[in-house]
Amino acid sequence: MSTAAQFLSQDSATTDELAGIVAEYENVDDLLSASKLVRDEGYRKWDTFTPFPVHGIERSMGIRRTILPFIVFGGGLTGVLGGILMQWWMNASDYALLISGKPLWSLPANIPVAFECTILLSALSAFFGMLALNNLPTFFHPLDRVPRFRRVTTDRFFVYIEAKDPRFDAERTRKLLEGTGSRYVEDVRK
């Protein structure tokens, strides 16, 4: 069997292990009320999917503010301190040149490099911090196997509760999602 055929046979085969339950909604109001109910039930590992940004979804989901600004601030602070320390070491300590009675090191002459180091490390920490906080890159998700989920980019809204959630019970979670006015509820297999 060729490698491509093995890959296709592995991809098309699904296991019986439950990855979660997904519910489909037709409009934003139903999605917002469903996400409030799921939040109030105490679920932690769940998400909503929409074809466009929905105002207020983070409040209805109970999402706290991100720590990304603190990560970026830490990167920027490391950049400015590292840039100043690097220039002090190079100009005043490691390779000191006394020219025309000028000081070996002065802050105003070193601000451009310190500024650029600040910008560089802030941008890198923002990029890599965002990737880490969003668990990216993720090359496959069990929702990719759900045919109805393809409409999330067009006109449907979804709530997905993972089976990894401590409060997850297949029957109780299914009843909760069915009671939220969902149009369709489906088990998602790994």
C-alpha positions, 0 to 999 in steps of 0.5 A: 500500500502506498504512503498516500493510500495509508494516509487517506485510509487513516484520515477517513477512519474515525475512532469511537472515542468522543471528542465533544458535542457541537450544536448548530444555531441559525442566528446570533441571538440564539448563539449568545443565549446558548453561550450564556447557559453553557457558561453558567453551567460551569463548562471550561473547555468550550468555544463558539464559532461564527462566520463574522465577529459577534459583538459581546460574545466574549462577555456571554462566554465569560472570557477574561482579558488576555495576558498578552499585553503583559507578555509584550510589555515584558518583551519590550522591557527586556529589549530596552534593558538588553539594548542599553546593557549591550551598548554599555558593554560594547562601548564602555567596557569591552572596547572602550575608546576615549575620543576627544574627551567624550564620555565612554558611554552616554544615554542619548547616543544609545537611545536609537538602538535601545528603541529598535531592540524594544520594538523588535522584542515587543513584536516577537513576543506579541507574535509568539505569545499569541501563537502559544496562547492560542495553541497554534499551530493546530493542523487538525481538529475533530470538528474538521470531520463534521460536514455541517461545520463547514457552513460556519464560514457562511451562515451558521453559528456553533457551540462546541463543548469538549469531552475533556471538560471536567463537567462533561457528561455526554447525556447531560451535555447533549440535553443542555445543548438541545434545550438552548434552541439549537437547530442540530446537535451532533457528537464529534468523534476523534 
